[in-house]
Every structure is written in C-alpha cells, then in structure tokens.
Amino acid sequence: MKKILIALPFIFTSILNAQSTASIAGKLIDKEYNNEPLAFGNVLIKGTTIGTTTDMDGTYVFENLNEGRYTLVYSFVGYETKEMEVALIAGKAVSIDVDMVASAASLDEVLITASTRKISEKALLMDQKKAIEIKQSIGIEELSRKGVGDVATAVAKTTGVSKQEDSNSIYIRGLGDRYNSTSINGLPVTSNDPEKKNIDLDLFSTDIVEYIAIDKVYNPKISGDFAGGNVDITSIDYKGKGMLEFSLGSTIGTNAMHKFNDFQLQDGPNRSGFSSYGVPNDPLGGYHFENSLAPVKEKPLGSNFGLKAGKSFDIGNEGKLNLFATASFDNDFEYREGINQSVSAQGAKLKSFQQERFSYNTTTTGMFNANYRLNPNHNIAYNFLMVNSSNQIRDSYQGFIRDIAEDDNGLIQRSTYIQNTLLIHQLLGTHKLSDKFDLDWAASYNKVEGDMPDRSQNTMKFSDDANGYIFAQNTITDNHRYYQNLVEDELAANLSVSYLLNEDRDGNSKGKLSFGYNGRLKKRDFKAIQFNFRISGSQLNSPIDPDNLDLFLNQQNFDQGLFDNESFAGLTPQTYDGEQTIHAGFASLEYKFSDKLTAMGGLRYEKVEQTVSWRTQLDASGKSNTFNRNEFLPSVILKYELNDQQNLRLGASKTYTLPQFKERALFIYEDVTEVKVGNPDLYPSQNYNLDLKWEMFPKSSELLSVTAFGKYILDPINEITLASSTNDISFINTGDNGYVYGAEIELRKEVFNFDGVHSNSLSAGLNATYMQTHQDLDSEKVREETNYNTNLTHDTSSFTGASDFLLNADVSYLKDFNGDANLMATLAYSYTSDRLYALGVETKGNLVDKGFGSLDFILKSKINKNLAVDFSIKNLLNPAVERVQENTSETITVLSYKRGAFFKLGLRYKL
C-alpha cells in the first residue's frame, strides 16, 4: 500500500502531461513506386531541431508536443519537398499522410534521380537486415561520400574485399580472379582481357551505378562457378521529371609532374583512346610498320568530362517510360620507377633492371536505359552500355641481362598499346501474374574486343668500343613488334517463376517457392602474330640511338639486307579458340518456420562443356581439349531473428571453380621479366562453403556485424613458377585439397549529430578481415596429371592471392548550410597484408606481394542548387609496392616502385 501511495504522484503527473501535450503520426507514400511506403524520408518541425526519419513502413511519429501551430517539412532526396501546417490541441493525436512525388532535385554529388530508396546507405542496410540471403551492398550515396569513381575501388571498400595494386584483380576473402564472378543486372559479363575471367571493374564509372551487391554466400540463383563471391552491378533506373548535368575536371599525378617536360609515350595511339591501325600490309616483304619507334612527348595533365540526362513520361493512366543516358571521358597519366628483376633459387640474377614506366589511360563510357512500366504489374527494360578503354605504356629497363649484358649495361625498351571495347545489350522483364505468381526474365548479348594493335620491344646494350648503345640479339625475339586481337561473344538468358505460399494468421506469406533456368553460350577467338627482326652480324656492333631507332629500322636498311623480318609460320598467326556452354536449372524454397526462424534451401544443376583448341609456337600441329561436367550444387541459408535489431545467419553450400580459356590454351604470354604459359590438363576445383554471421542494427544508419567463414577446396588451382630459364609461370592443380577460414567484422557508426539532425554530423565506418589459407602441395600429382616435370619447393602453402589481413576505415563529416549549399569531407584508409603471388619450384622461393596501406582525402562542396565543386587527393601515403622472392638463404626484392599521389579537381553544373 505504501508503494502505491508513493507512485500515485508520478502516475497523476504522467496523466496530466498526456492530457496537456499532443502528438503527430502519419505515413509517407511513394507515388513513384505504386503508392508503396517511402522509407527513410525526413520529417522536420520547421524552426526547431526536432526531426525524425520514417521507418520501413513509411511511418513517423512526434510525441509530447505542446499545443499550438506547427509547420512540418517532408523531404526525400530526389522528391519534391512539402510543407504542411497543423494545429495541435492538447490531448489530441493528429494523423497526416503525405504523397511524395519526384522532382528534378538531385542526389548530391552523384545523380539526379527519384529512385534513391535502393541507393541510400540506410535503405541498403535495412534491405540487408530484412533479406534472407547473406549479402552486402554499396550504393551511390556511399560511393559519393567516399569519393569513389569506379566500381573496382567501390568493391574494395567492402568487407573482405581487396584490390591488387597496379592491377584490375579483385580478391574476395583472399580468393582471386578465377574464384569470383561479375554480372550486371543479374546477367553475366564477359572479360575484356585474355588473361582474366572477370571484366576489369576499373572500366565502370560509378556514374552508371545505382548500387553494387557483393554476394559472398552462395544461393541457387547464382552461377555455380563461385567460391570467393559474385559482384552484381545494378545500373541506374532514372525516375524524375527531367534533368541535365555537365561535369568537368582534371587529374594531376605527382610522379608524372616530375617528368612534366619529358613525359614520353609511343607514337601512334591518339589521346582519345580509339585507334584503327594494326598489322601492316606485306610485313615480311619490307619494313612497312606504320608507327615510329621514337618516343613522343606529352604534357601529363589528365582531364575528364561527362554529361547526364534523364526524363520520365506518363503513358496512359498507369504507364510510365523512364529514360536515362550518360556519356563520359576520363584520362590520366602515371609515372613510376623502381626495381624489376627475376632471380634463381640461389639468388643469381637472370634479369635485373631499374625500370622506368610512362603510362596514359583513357576510359570512354556511354549508357542508355529505357524502362517502361506498363502498369503496376508489368515492367520491361532495355539497357545498353558501351565502355572503351585504352592503356598506353612505355617501359625502359636498364641493367643486367644474362648472356647479353652482364655488366649491368643492358637496355630494353618496350611500348605497349591496348584498346578494349565492351558492348552490352540487355532486355529484362518483370511480371506479376497474380497475387501469388511472379515471372522474371532477362536476355543479354555481350561483345568484347580486346586489341593490342602494336607492341614493340628492342634489346640493346652499351658498348665502350662503339661509345654508345648497340643492338643485342641472343634470340631472334629480342627485337620484335607484336599484335594480338581477342573477340568474345556471349549470349545469356535468365528465367524464373516464384510462387507465394499460404498466408499465416497475420496475412503474411509463409514463404516462396522458386524455379528457374540460366543459360550461357560463350565463344572466344584469339589470334596473335609477332614479327622478329634478325639483325645481321655485321650490324650488331654499329652504334644506334635508343631514342631514334627509326634511323636503323627502316625500309632502306631492310632493302640493303642489314636486318630481316621473320615470323612463326609466316603470316599465319598463332591462335586459340574457346567455346563454353552452360545450361542450369534451379529450385529453391524459402519458408518462415516462426516469427524468428526463416530458411531457404535450394538445389542447382549445371551441365558444363568447355573446349579449347590452339595452334601456337608450342604446338604447331594444333590440338584441342574438352571437358564435360555435371554439377549438382545444394545450398541452405538459415536466418534467426534474435530481436528487432539482431540477426543470426548460417549459410552452407557446394560450388565449383572453372579454369579459364587462357589458362588451358597452350599459348605463351611474354613480359620482360615474366612469362606465362597455359596448361591444357587443368580441370575444375570443387568447393564446400560455410558461413556464420551475427549482425546488429542499433539505428537505421548503424551496423555491427561479425562473420566466421570457412571453405574446403578439392584440387585447388594455383599459379606456379616452372623450372625454366625464362622464369615461366603456369596454372596447375597443385594438390588434393586446401582450406580457408577466417573472420570479418564491420562497424558503421554515427559518431555525432552536432545540432541534433543529420545535416551537421560526423560518421565513421570500419571493416576488417582476418583469414588463414592452407593447401597441401603434391609434386607427384603435378607430374602425373600434366606434362610439367617439376618439384614444388614446399609441401604446403597458402593460396595464391590470399592476404591474412584486410582493413578499410573512413571518417566523414557532413554540413548543410542555408539554401542548397553543403560540405562533405571524407578521410578513407585501406590496408592489405602480404599475399602469395606465385609458388616456387626446384628450391626456388615463393613470390610474395608485400602489404601496404593507402590513404585518400575527399572534399565535396555544393555551392548552390546548380553548381558543385569536388576535390580529392588519392594515395596520400604513397607506399612502396613491393614483391619479394623468399629464397631459403635470403629474401630478395624482385619488384619495387611508388605510384605517387593524385590530385583531382572537378566542377559539376546541372540545369
């Protein structure tokens, strides 16, 4: 009784307070998405710091407000801002639902669009929370905040993913190119590089991206060629009344600026990145090569510009047509110098150089999307994407060449120009056939042409007798010009039907049953020809000018017999062709056993056939090799909701890893200090995958997650250094089994809201991965299954490409000013520990890429609603990129250089 009497004043006070205050509740309705709830909309009380954000059901609530008149401000990026006046009476609750419609407003720094629900950081986190699949996504809002300009860098900002420096290779959980896959809008994308399975993600500007999903846990809808992860790029689907935006910028590299008056590139390629030359007429009957060997000087000032446009049209009572197009061009210059060498198991030099590299890169992107919504139940979309990239490199190697220039007096000049063009056509449809049946279909045609229209290499040495450089010729290939061309066509189709199961007592479906088909037909044609210059013996001691080799290599000297042109098999190029057919069927059942436990189980069947045929200098007669596989791939995912903020997830699956065309073709890819050769006896690996993840979402913008994962791999594929005088590297099933295990942690935290709202805030993110990889190595297995008679140096090792530790961290500050002005600053850091590059043989040590960290600073400022300024500094720490060979007696650096820092300034103006 005494306790009741004590509590009475508090109860009485609460009742009086409730009677003297009022509340507002309501819902935001998305008119652009079939009147669905609009999550993560902002609702503010004008003239105060009181604000809130709508939940996934679009609802918002203000409680304990004093009696009086208020103005509510409703906003969402890409939608018209609305103001509503309301009069509150004490003890009353007011309900206000608001329809939100698209405007020409923009998602700051990135894109004018009304389709921001999928691309905001909060929306993607909430989607991750509610999904059954274990997945991770990064949208353009986060990409903009971190100053990310291409998809490769974007993916490397996510947990467990790293990007190899000076390469387009992405590693997911320590597993490299062959273990991963890439798709756009769920459809596969072919590679633009004969040495790679996956398309170079550097080519894709984030201007074309709505969001990027990284699946690290397998489900039946994904291709079975999976172990590390699948990267799926969702292209922009514009929704709005109209927009037009221009951008202009410049990039300067600190290393390149040191060579501002002496930046040297090869003759021939133009600044646009588009070229049309190739093998000359009658290359063996004379010296008819089109481009000079003398270097061309350029001013290393990078530039970029872009144009975006979009508009939506209402068609009839329910139809809507959304159109979006973008075109952009970007170029940059880089310079580096450092050590590049190859050594024997005893540490003796084979080639040892001080390398100097000048490079110029371009990317031209064009995209067009048309999305037609017939009505709320039927939608058809067409996507077209063109990406043209070029890479122009001029290398100079000075130093030791065994048997040629052993007094450190050698010089190799190598100029390489590569142009890759990707064309993608996609047609996609989604149809709601009834309340329970959905039908999705998609088809695509991809075409890639990878062209190397001219690569030249010349080998020289300094002679005291000639008082200058003279040609060096140990083999006929020491001085040559090389041409290669790759064309790959791929057709793909997806079809899936889903059926919602019976509803529970609350009217929610208990689950979903899905069936589907995926098909891929891929064909590759590759050809290469090299013209070698045989210098006559009398001319090998004549002085030459390395900067003007045209004085010797010309038609007049050819006519006089001072040198001759030769090629493997005359004018018949070396070739390899590849054909791959995959037909897959899958079924999955998603079922909610209780309010907390949901499961998804599935089975995928794939019939795989891959044929590679070749005619090369290693096998002039020509041969082919085919394998057929029937893969049955079960998977299960469990999700247990511990409470409203926490989930516990488990995923288990079986997958496989295919070797690639280039890895199986008996063809030699030659670099100056490294040679790679294919292995026709290579065959697929089998993978068993397990994941356990705990995740907590304290707020809509915050996340804490911990994941443990493991993989058991049968017949793993590795790159190994062969026992050869030329330091060859090949691809081998090096043992019976191996495994990967590790843990990931991710944290996203809003550190401060300085004035109580998100417009003046400090946020931070961190993700880290620690893993261990192990595999048994079996030299006898290699000898039995291949033609390589080799002895691996070690009995066990980690996987090639695997790092023990990965880290990404960033801190961002956002400040909104009066009007449309704002300021956003981000400091982003990433670190990758040591990783194995290639296994050693015959007591020769492994090649290991040393770990390093990089730091970027990004500053974005919106001056007004039309004008914005971007500034960034990339690679602030300028770490050394280093590769070592771990011989028994000592560790030897075989590659070392620094890239320098890059300053970028850009302006954007929108109408």
N, C-alpha and C positions, 0 to 999 in steps of 0.2 A: 504493500500500500504506500509506503514511504517513497519507493522508487517511482510509482505512478505520479505522486504529487510533485516530485522533483521534475518529472518530464513534462508535466502539463504546461508550464510556461513556454517551453520550446515548441510544443505541438500547437499551442494557441498562436504563437508568433508566426509559425510557418503558414497557418491557415490565413492569418491576416495578410501576410506577404503575398500569398497566392491570389487573394481577392483584390489586392491593390496593384498587381502587375498584370501584364498581358503577354501574349505570345503570337508569333507568326510562323506558319508552316506552309509548305507547298511543294510543288514539283516543277522542274524544268523539262519541257517537252521538245524533242528534236524534230523539227519539221522536215529536216533533210534526210532523216532516217526513219521514215514511215511512222512518225509520231512516237518513236521509242523514247524512253527516259534518257536525258542527257546527263551523263555522269561527269563529275569534276568541273561543273560550272561554278563560277564565282558569284556570290551574293554578298553585297556590302551595304551597310547602312550609311548613306551619304552624310558627310560631315563628321563622321566618327571613325574610330579604328576597329569597329565591330564588324566582323565578316565571317563567312563560313564557305564551305565547299560542298556541293551536292554529292551524295553517295552513289553507289552503282545503280540504285533505283531512281536516281534523279531528284531525290527529296532533300529538303533543307529545313532547319528549324532554328528560330530565335526564341529564347525563353527569358522570363523575368525582365521584360521591358517595361519602362514606365509609361503611363498613359500620355498620349499626345500624338502629334503628326510626324510621320517619318517618310523619307524617300529611299526606296530600295533600288540598288543598281545591280542589274543582272548582266553578266558578261561571260563570254567564252571566246577563245581565240578563233578568229575566222567567222564569227557570228555577229549580228548586229547587237550592240549594247542597248539595253532597255532600262528605263526608269519608271518605277511605279510608286505613286503616293498612297499612303494608307493611314487611316486614323485609328488609333488604338484606344480601347475603353478598358478600364481596369476590370480584371477578372474574366476578360473575353479572349478567345483564340480566333485569329483570322487566318483563313486559308487562301493562298494566292498561287495559282498555277500559271506558268508563263510559257508561251510558244516562242522558241528561238529559231531564227531563220538566218541563212547565210548572208554574209556581206562581202565587200571587197577588202575587208581587213586582212592582215597577214599574220601568219605565224612568224614572229620576229626572227630576223636574220636568215630565214630559210626559204619560206614558200608562202604564197598567198593561197589559202585553202580553207574550206569549211570542214574538211574531213580530218580533224585533229584528234578525234577520240581515240584512234588507234595509235597515234604517234606521240602523244604526251607521255612523259615519264610515269605519271600517276596511272594513266589508263593501262599502260603496258604492265605495270606492277600488279594492278588489280586483275588483269587478264591472266597473268602468271599465277596469281593466288587462286583463282577460281578454276583454272584448267585442270583436267586430269593428267594430261601429258606433263612431263618434266621438261620445261623449256625456259629459254631466256631470250629476251628481245631488247633491241635498242632502236629508238625512234629518232626522227629528225630533230625533235626538241632537244634531246640529249646530245645528238651529234653536233648541233649548232652550238650548244653550251661549251662543248669540249673542243670546238674549232676543227672538227674532223671534216676533211674534204673528199675522202674516198672510202670505199667500202672495206678495203683491206685494213686500213687503220681503225675503222669503226669496229670491226670484228675483234681486232686485237685489244680493244678496250674492255672486252667482256671476260668473265671469269674463266680461267683455264685455257685461254687462247693467247698465242704469241705469234709474232711475225718475224721471219728471219731477215736480218738486216741485209740491205742491198739485194733483196730477192722478193719475189711475189709469193713465196711459200708461207702458208699458214699452218701452224701446229695447234691442234686441239687436244688438250690433255696429253701433250708430249708426242702425239702421233701426227706424222707429216702427210704430204700431199696424197699418197696412194690410199690412205685410210679415211679421207674426207670426201665430201661431195658438195656440189653447188647447184642451186636451182633459182629460177626467177618465177615468181607467182606459182610455185609448186611444180614447174616444168623444168627438166634438166637443161643445162647449158654446157655446150662443148668447149673444150680447151682451145686457146689460141696459140699454144706453144707445144711443139712436138715432144718436148721433154717433160710435160706436165699433164696430169689428169684433169686438174681444175683450171678454170678460166682465171686469168690474172685479175684479182679483185681490185687492184690499183686502178684498173681501167674505168671502173664505175664511179662516177661522181655521185655524191650524196644528193645532188640536185634532182636525181631521178627516183630517189628512195622515199617511201613512206615509212617503212620500218624494216628491220632486219631481224629474222628469227634464227637462233642457233639451237638446233636440237642435238643434245649430247646423249640423250637416252632414246633408244630405238622404239618405233612403233610401226605397225604393219603398212602404213601408208607411204613410208619412206623406202627408197631403194635399198635392197639388201646389201649392196656394196657399201658397208658402213662399219666404222669402228671408232673413229675419233668423233665425228659429228657431221651434221648437214647444215650448210648455210643457205637460207632461203631469203631472197631479196623480194620484197613486195613493192612494186612500182607505184608511183603516185596515181591516185584516183581523185582528180580535182572535182570539187563541188563549190560553186560560188557564182556570183553574178557577173564576174569578169575581172581580169587582172592582166597587167603587163609590167614586166620588171626588167631592167637593164643592170648589168654589173660590169665592173672594170677593175683590174688590179695588176699588181706587179710583184714579182718574187726575186729576191737577191740572195745568193749564197755567198757566205764569207770566203770560202775557199776559192770560188770562181772569181771573186772580185780581186783577189791577189794576182790573178792572171788576166786582169781586165784588158790589157793591151797585147796579150799574147795567148789568147784562148783559141786553140787550134782544133778544127774539125776536118772531116774528109770532104773532098769535092764530090758533087753530085746531088745529094739529098737537099731539098729546099726546106725553108723554115715552116712550111705548112704541115709537114708530115705525110704528104701524099706524093708518091713518085710512080713513074710508069716505065722505067728502064729495066733491063735485065741482061740476059746472055746476049752478047753481040753476034752479028752475022759473021759466019766463017771465022770462029775464034781460033781454030788451029791453023788456018791458012795465012794468018797475018796477025799483027798486033792491032786489033780493031776495038779495043776496050774503050768505053765511052768516057769514063771519068778519070781525071788526073790523079796521080798518086801524091802530088804536092798538097800539103795542108792548106786549108782556107781559114782565115782569121775571122772571128766573130766577137761582138760585144756581148758578154754574158748577162744580159738583162732579161729576165723572164717576164712574161705577161699572160693575162687571161681576160677573157670577156665572155659574157653569157646573156642570153635572152630567154625569158619565160613568158608564156601566155596561156590563159585558160578562160573558159566561159561555159556556162550551163544554160540549156534551153529547155523550157517546158514544152512537151509534145502531148496534146490532148489533155484529158482530165487527170491522168495518172502517170503518163510517161515523162521521162526526163533524159536528155542527152548531155553528157559531160565531156568536154573536150579539153585536152591539155597538150602543150608542146613546149619543148625546150631545146635549145642549141647552145653549145659552149665550146670554147677552145682554150686550152691551157698549155703553156710550155715552161720549161725550166732548164737551167744549166747547172752542172755539177763538175767539181774538180776534186781529185784526190791523188795522193801519192803515198807510197809505202812499200813494204816488203811483200814479195810474192815469189815463193820458191817451192821446189819439191826435193826431198832428200831420201836417201836409202835407209834401211834398217840400222846401219852403222853410223848414220848421220852425215854420210858423204853427200855432197851436193850433186844433184842431177841437172837442175836449172835453178839459178839463184839470181833474182832481179830486184832492182829498185824500180817499181812500176809507177808510171805517171798516166793518169786517165782523165781525158776530157769527155764529157757526155752532154748530149742535148736530147730532151724528151718532149714529146707532144702527145696530147690526147684531145681528140675531137669527138663530141658526143651529140647525138640527135635522137630525140624521142618524141613519139606521138601516141597518145592514148585516146580512145573513144569508148565511152561507157554508156550503154543505152539501157535504161530501166523501163521496160515495157509497162510494168505495174509492180506493186509491192511483192509479187510472187515470181517474177521472171526478169533476169538481167543477162545481157550479153556484152562482152567487152572485147576490144581488139587492141593489142599493144604492138608497137613497132619500136625497135631500138637499133641504132647504129653506133658502133664505137670504133674509131680508127686511132691506133696508137703507133707511134714511131719511136725508135730508140737508136740514136747515133752515137757511137763510141769510137774514140781514137786513143789507142793504147801505145805506150812506149815502154819497153822492157830493156833495161841496161844492166849488164853484169855477166854472170858465169853461165856458159852453155857447154855441157860435157861433150867432148870430142870436137868441139867447134871453136869455142872461145873460153879457154880455161884460165886465162889471165884476167878474168873479170872485164874483158874488153868487148863483150858481145852486145848487140843491139837488135831487138826485134820490134818492128813497127806493125801494128795490126789495126785496121779500120773496119768497123762492122756497122752495117745499117740494117735494121729490121723494121718492117711495117706489117702490122697485124690489123685486119679488118673483120669485125663481127657484125653479122646481120641477124636479127631475131624477129620472127613473126609469131604472134600468139593470138589464138581465138579461144575465149573462155565463156562458159555459160553456167548460171546457177538458176535452178527452178524449184519452186515449192509446189509439188504436185497435189498435196493435200495437207491437212493438219499434221499428218504423221510421216509422209513420204517427201524426201528431198532428193533431187538429182543434180549432180555436178559433173561437168565435162570440160575438157580442155585439149587443145591440139597445138603443136608448135612445129616450126621449121627453122632450124638454125644453120647458118653457113659461116664458116671461119676460113679466112685465107691468111696464112702466115707466110710472109715473103721476106727473104734475105736477098735483095737484088744485087748486092755487091759486097763481098768481104775480101779484103786484100791483106796479105801478110808478106813481109820481107825480112830476111835474116841477114845481118851484117856483122862485121867485127872491125875494130880499129887496128890498123896496121901501121907500125912505125916505118916500115920500108916505103909504104905508099903515102905516109904522112897524112893519113885520113882513113875513112871507112872504105871497106871493100865488101863485095857480096860474100856470104858464107853459104856453103852448099854441102851439107853432109848427106842429105837425101834430096830427091827432086821436089819433095813437098815443102821444102824450107822457104821457097818463094812461090807464091800462088795467088790466084783470085778464085773465089768460091761463090756459088749461087745455090740457093735452095728455095723450094716452094712447097707449102702444105695446103691442101684443100680438104676440109672435112664438112660433110653434110650429115645432119641428124634430123630424123622425124621422131616425134614423141606424141603420145596420146594418154590421157587420163580419163577414167570414167568411174564414178562411184554413186551408189544409191544408199541412202540411210533411212531407217525406219524407227520412229519413236515408239518405245514400249508403253505398256499401260501406265496410267497415272496412279499416284498414291492418293491418300485421303485429302491432301492439300492441293490436289490438282496438278502436281508436278510429275513429269515423266520419270519413270524409274530407271530409264537408260535408253540406249540406242544400239541398233544393230546395223552394221555397215558391210557392204560388199563392193568390190571394185576390181578394175583392170588397169594395168600400166604397161605400155609398150614403148620400146626404144629400138630404132634402127639406125645404126651409125656406120658411116663409110669414110675412110681416110685414104687419100692419095698423097704420097710424099716422094719428091724427087730432088736430087742434088747432083751437081757437077762441079768439079774443081779442075782448073787449068793451071798446070805447074810449069814454071819457067826453068828450063835447064840452061844454066849459064855455061858457055863454052869455057874450057880450061884456060885459054889464053886471056880471058877477061876477068877471071876470078881475082887477079891481083891489081886490076885497074881501079883507081880511086873513084868514088861516087859521092854524091851529095845526098845524104839521107832526107833532106827537106825538098829535094827536087829529083826524084828517081826517074821522072819522065825523060831526063837527059840521056838515060841509058835504055830504059824500057820503052822503046818507040818503034814505029814501023820501019824506019831507016835501018836501025841496028838489027832488026829481025831479018830484013832483006839481005843484010851483009853476013848473016849467019852467026852473029855474036851471041845469040840465045835462040832457043826454040820453045814452042808451046807443046805440051803433052797433056793427055787426059786419060783416065781409066776408061777403057773400052771405047775410045774415040769420042764421038759426040753423043753416045748413049749414056744417059745419066744413071747414077745409082738410084734405086727405087725401093720403097717398101709400101705395101698396101695393107690396110686393116679393115676388117668387117666385123661388126659386133651386133648381135640380135638378142634382145632380152624381152621375153613375154612373162608377165607376172599377174597373178591373181591373189587377192587378199580378202580376208573376212575378219571382222572384229566385233566384239560385244562389249559395250560399256554399260555397267549396271551399278545402281546405288543400293547397296545392301541395307544401309541405315542412314540416319541423318549425318553420320560421321564417316562411314566407310564407303568408298567407291572404288570399283575395279574396272580395268579394261584389259581383256585378253584377246589375242589375235594370232593368226597364222598367215604367213605369206609363202607362196610358192613361186619360184623363178626358174625359168628354163633359159640357160645362158649358153650362147655359142660365140666363140671368138676365133677368128682366123687371121693369121699374119703371114704374108708372103713377101719375099725380098729377092733382090738381085743387087749385090754390092761387091766391093773390092774384096771382102772376106769370103764371099761365096758367089763367084761369077756365073755359076750354072743356074742359080736361082732355086729356092725351095719355099715351102710353106709349112705352117704348123697350125693345127686346130685342136681346141679342146671344147668339150660339151659338159655342162654341169646341170644337175637338177638339185636346186637348193630348197629345203624346207626350213622355214625360219619362224619359230614360235616366239612370242613375247608376252609379257604381262606387266602391268603397271597398277600399283595399289596406292590409293590416297586416303589417309586418315586425318580428319579434321580434329585436332586436339581441342581447339576452341575457335572463337571467331577470328583470332589473329594468327593462329599457328596451324601448320600442316606437317604431317609426316608422310613421306613418299618412298616407295620402293619400286624399282624397275629391274627386270631381268629379261635377257633376250639372247638369241643366237643370230649371228650375221656372218658375212664373208668379205674378203678383200681380193679384188681382181688385179692381176698385173695389167699394165697398160701396153698399148701397141708399141711404143718406143722401147719399152723395157724388154720386149720379146723379139724385136726385129734385130737381125744380125747386121747392125749398121754402127759405124764409128762416128761419134761427135767429138771433134777435136778442139780443145782450147790450148792456150800456150803452155800452161803448166799442168793441165789435166785432160785426160781422155776418157770418155765414157763409151762403153760398148754393150749392146743388148745381149740377152740370154734367151734363146728360143725355148729352153727347157723350164722356164719359170712357170709356176702354176699358183692358183689362188690359195690364200690362207683362210682358216676358219676361226671365228671369233665368238667368245662367250662373254657376255657383259652383265655387270651387276652394279646398281646404284642405290644408295640410301641417302635421303635428303630430309633435313629438318629446316623449316623456314618460318619466320615470324614477321608480321607486318604491323609494327607499332602504330603507324599512321599511313595514310594513303600514299605518302611520298617516301616512306621509310621501309627498309628491309634489312633483316639479319638472317642469313642462311648458312648452313654448314652441310656439306655433302661428302660422303665417303663413296669411293668408286673402285671397281676392280675389273680387269679384263684378262682373260686367258686366251692365248692365241696359239693355234696349231700351225706349224710350218710358216713361221714369220718370214717376211721378205726384208732384206737389208741391202744397202749398198756396201760393197767391199772393195778394198784396193787389191787388185790382182798382182800376182808375182810377175811383173813385166818391167822392161827397161823404160817404158814410156809412162809408167805410173797410172795404168789403166784402172778405171772403176767400172764395176758391173753390178747387176742386180741378181741376188741369189736367195733361194730358200735355205737359210743358213743353219737351221736346226729343227728339232721336232716340236719345240714349244717355247713359249715365253709368257710373261705376265706383266701387268701394270697394276699398281694400286696407289691410291693417293687420297687427298682430302682437299676440298675447296671451301673457302669462306668468303662471303660477300656482305658488305655493310653499306647501306645508304642512309644518311642521317641529315636532317635539317638542324644545323647547329644553333642558329639564332634567327629569330624574327625580330628585328630591331625595333619595329614600331607596331608589332602585333599582326602584321599582314605579310603576305608573301612578296610584296613589292620592294621590300628592303630586307634581304635575307642572305644568310651565309649557309651553304650546304657543302657536304663532303661525301665522298664515296671511296671505297677501298675493296678490292678483291685480290685474293691470293690463292695460289695453288701449290701444294707440295705433293710430289709423287716420286715413286721409285719404279724403275723398269728393270726387268731381268729376262735374259734369254740364254738358253744353252746353245752353244755353237758346236757344230759337228763337221769337221773337215772331211771325214769319210762319206758322210751324206752328200756333201757337195760334189765330191769326186764321182760317186755312183750316179748322181742324177744329172750331171752336166758334163761338158767337155773340158771343164777347168780343173786342172791338176794342181790344187793349191792347198796350203796349210795355213789355217787361221792362227793368228798369233796367240789368241786367248781361247779358253774353253767356255767362258761366259762373258756377257757384256750387257750393257743397257741397250735400248733400241736407238737406232739412228734417228736423230731429230728430236730426241726427248730431253727436256730440261727438268731438273729436280724441283726448281722453284720459279714461280711466275708471280709478278706483283704489278697491279695497276692502282694508282691513287690519284684523286683530284679534289681540289677545293674550288668552289665557285661563289662569287658574290654578285648579287643582282640588286639593282637600284632603279626604281621607276621615278621619273620626275614629272612635273606638271605637264599636261598635254600628252603627246605621244613619245616623248623622249625617254630613253633609258640607257643604262650602262650595265654591261656584264663582263666580268673578268674571271678567268679560269687558269689555274696552275695545275698541270697534269704530269704525272711521273709514272714511268713504267720500268720494270727490271726483268731481265731474263738471265737465268743462271747458265752455267756451262751445258753444252749439249754435244752429243756424239754426231760427227759429220759422216765418217766412213770407217769401217772396220779394217784393221791392219792384217797383213798376212806375212808368212815367212819371217817371223820375228820383228817385222816392221810394226811400229806402234800405231794405235788408232789416231785418226784425225778428229780433233775436238774444237768446236767453236766456243770461245771463252765468253762468259757472261758479262753484261754491261747494263747500265741504266741510262734512260733518256728523259729529258725534262722539256716541256713545252709551255709557253705562255700565250694565252689568247685574250684579246680585248675586243669587244664588240660594243659599238655605241650607235644608238638610233638618235639622230639629230631632230627629226620631226617625222611626220607620218609618211613623207616621201623619200627622205634621204637617210642613209646609214653608212657608217664607216667601220671597217674591220681591220684589225692589226694583229699579227701573231709573230712569234719567234719560235721556231721549231729546232729541236736538238741543241738546246742551250748548253748542256754539259759537254757536248762534242766528245763523247767517249771514243776510245780506240776500238775498232772492230778487229778482232784477232782470232786466228786459227793456229793451233799448235799440233805437232805430231809427238805423241807420248812414247818415245822410244824407251827401251829398258834403261839405258845409261843416262839419258837426259831428255828433257822436253825442249823441242825446237820450234820456234815460231816460223810458220810457213806462209802466213798472210797477216798483214797488219796495215791499217790505214785509218784516217779520220775523215768524216764527211763534211765537217764544218756546220755552222748554224745557218738557218734560212729565215730571212725577214720577208714578211708578206704584208702588203697594204692593199686594201680593196675598197671600192665605193659601190654602193647599190642605190638605184633610184627607181621608184615604182610610181606608175600613173594610176 
